[in-house]
Amino acid sequence: MSRLSTVIRTLARRAPHWPIPPVSAHKPPLLLHIGPHKTGTTAIQLFCERNRNELAKAGFWYPKAGLASGQHMVLPGCYISHHPHIPESLLGGSPEKIVADIAAEVPRGLTPVMSSEVYWELLCNQPDAFESVLEVLRRRYDVHIVMVERPVVERVWSAIKFKSRLGFAFDPIAEFGVLQGVAYHALERLKKIDCSVIRVPYDDSDCISPFLRSVSSHLAQRQPAQPRILGALIEKCRAVSSKLRENVSPSEPWFVAVTLEFSRRLMAAKESTGKYHSRIAAFLRDVMAIGNRLESIRLLPDEDVVFYRVVEASNTGAGLLSPVEVRVWEAICGHPTIQKIAIRSGCAGELMAVCQPMVRSRDAA
């Protein structure tokens, strides 16, 4: 079963040896922000990268070393053989060298802040690799893991919606159960790791301010930040936080029903290899843009109804859509405007496949 945090399967690699620095009894702190997914991580990373100098005045440093696409995914990439968001040239490197480069870059007296959801992926699926990352960092730093806490069910639901908007083929009901299990197991592993954990409360409207407050409060005794500078930075967070949010769910209430059923049928039709295809994501975005022009689309259930059905499905065996809603969904996919969008985006084959009667009957069976 595929998982959002591991769209690909990862494989640990032995990294080349790099000289180990001498152990110091008084190591400087390092903040390792591990996510998880769907907790505003991208907004935090964008803010830190765009406000590096302001963060430095407040006592923190967002390193450029080990950075790719705004996050520090190169270090965990040392333990991965393939990843959809990390260039192959950055995989399988030397963790010791990357940490040494970071240490050489961080200005004296500042606390480095590293951030990437790939650390969470390692914790979920390669816990030994995650602990290896901690071991390498601990040779130079007193590591504090930072994790934003959002209810698991809420976070998993957000992850499933995001995955379906990208056009992946999967069973939403089965995935909902699997991802919850993965998340709970990861949290149990985290409890057993001998490392300080800073837990940041999740705020959907402003995910950056709570992050800065939490890490500052935790390190106040060891490395006090400039209160006035930090206060000004937090005020800036409140003003820009919503603008930095990416991958936010669309407001159209019917769109979840469209995309989740599309993903389920893609899997049933075996019309996808499980990889990300930008053309399918583009097709679904275009459908969302014109969907409100179709009168019948309002007959599809809204997100709250679909969520309830997914949660209850394991007990009731019910599907995502009722028989009437299935016919509505198929009629929408057969609409000339939707057909033209599919042809234009190169998804005519997928659209034809998901509307085949055998896909509907296979689900009913």
Secondary structure, 3 states (H helix, E strand, C coil): CCECCECCCCCCCCCCCCCCCCCCCCCCEEEEECCCCCCCHHHHHHHHHHCHHHHHHCCEECCCCCCECCECCHHHHCCCCCCCCCCHHHCCCCHHHHHHHHHHHCCCCCEEEEECCHHHHHHHHCHHHHHHHHHHHHCCCEEEEEEEECCHHHHHHHHHHHHHHCCCCCCHHHHHHHHHHHHHHHHHHHHHCCCEEEEEECCCCCCHHHHHHHHHHHCCCCCCCCHHHHHHHHHHHHHHHHHHCCCCCCCCCCHHHHHHHHHHHHHHHCCCCCCCCHHHHHHHHHHHHHHHHCHHHHHCCCHHHHHHHHHHHHHHCCCCCCHHHHHHHHHHHCCHHHHHHHHHHCCHHHHHHHCCHHHHHHHHC
